[in-house]
Amino acid sequence: MNNKVKAVLDTILDQFQNGNIPELVALSTYPVSILPMNKWSLLNQLVCYITGLNDFRGYKQWLEVKRYVKKGEKATNILVPWIRKDKDEQTNEEKSFLAGFITASVFAVEQTDGEPLDYQKLELPPFPLMDRAKELGVNVAAIPGSYDHYGYYSQSKKVIALASPEEAVFFHEICHLADDRISGIQAGQDPIQEITAELGALALCQIVGLDGSKHFGNHYRYIESYAKKLDMTPYCAVLKVLSRTEKILNFLLKEVEHELCSVPQ
């Protein structure tokens, strides 16, 4: 398997070096948020996130999706602008102005009952290497999506949480898991860790035979964004993490090559 890993990484390096990617990059776009709270201020989002839950809405917002706040549930308060209207004494026109802030009550999805939400209907396919994650003591579960992520790997919770059924997203997170088991990783969006995981995901996509034109663009843009933080070109950034990525792939693919023969289309 080691030679196969090297061959795949060499193919990817050629793509970065030769710049044969503009059309592929154009094919991909980042997702839009599916949660109303992701349009709130950062402060209000943080107020909600510190509870450990991640889908809050107002009472009427829950009614719009046919869900109802359970009796006795305690609200979380966020800040909303208080807009007042007054008439201009000179023009007699009515004008709006910010008079201050008031609080509004919001509730998490766990505090409601009713119709299932779209993201709750997400069924994760049997990803290649899912058994490898379980073998390493990590659960794979579906979560709501957001502007910030398609998924995440949590060291403390021992979970790979996914808001997408795409193999590429799972591969990125399981590469974080492998990186953590091999040498340990830092919490947060460390550029080297992110580039390593994305290069590993791109390699795994090719190993299992996924369509490169569907996935390469997003991979490139992701790596490019973190390479800029290191003041590097994407190609140099990939070279920097090549050895680390190879160790991750060899760790993940050990004794599970039979799982990667094909991917359901």
Secondary structure, 3 states (H helix, E strand, C coil): CHHHHHHHHHHHHHHHHHCCCHHHHHCCCCCCCCCHHHHCCHHHHHHHHCCCCCCEEEHHHHHHCCEEECCCCCCEEEEEEEEEEEECCCCCCEEEEEEEEEEEEEEEHHHEEECCCHHHHCCCCCCCCHHHHHHCCCEEEECCCCCCCCEEEECCCCEEEECCCCHHHHHHHHHHHHHHHHHCCCCCCCHHHHHHHHHHHHHHHHHCCCCHHHHHHHHHHHHHHHHHHCCCCHHHHHHHHHHHHHHHHHHHHCCCHHHHCCCCC
